[in-house]
């Protein structure tokens, strides 16, 4: 049994619709060989300073997020990919303490697998920027403007993905084109979408 971290107590003590579920999740995770920490404002459970799983909540559910969940064997099919753009992490979602209790053995098995993956040094193979679709509106501007193309190519892969995602998420071509125009000064300055 791992010890609770007093720095994390406030998260479990605050008023929230998921307070009982959070408490149950905490007790399950602390029964595993992990250290409790606070990261990104939520409880994080680590093994040898490597993130294994986080607890977090949303309006309709609370969840645990396995940082390398894509690598976990999931014969019951309980792991959920939050969005199509999430490559590595996977969630298990809950809306009641009964659900948490029912899945406790599965959660412990996932933690055990995740620790073994970390100890083995297994990495998630992430998609390369070249594997993403470039929105037609951005592609046209890159082809028409060599300086813009050079600036885009000089960005880090993460910054390139940020623009591809931001521009590509718009449903209408006019919106995608407007997002390209809005992004050009930042691209030319070597900055990412979130910088």
Buried (B, 14 or more C-beta within 10 A) or exposed (E): EBEBBEEBBEBBEEEEEBBEBBBBBBEBBBBBBBBBBBEEEBBBBBBEEBBBBBBBBEEEBBBBBBBBBBBBEBEEEBBBBBEEEBEBBBBBBBEBBEBBEEBBEBBBBBBBBBBEBBEEEEEEEEEEBEEBEBBBBBEEBBEEBEEBBEBBEEBEEEBBBBBBBBBBEBEEEEEBBBBBEEBBEBBBEEBBBEE
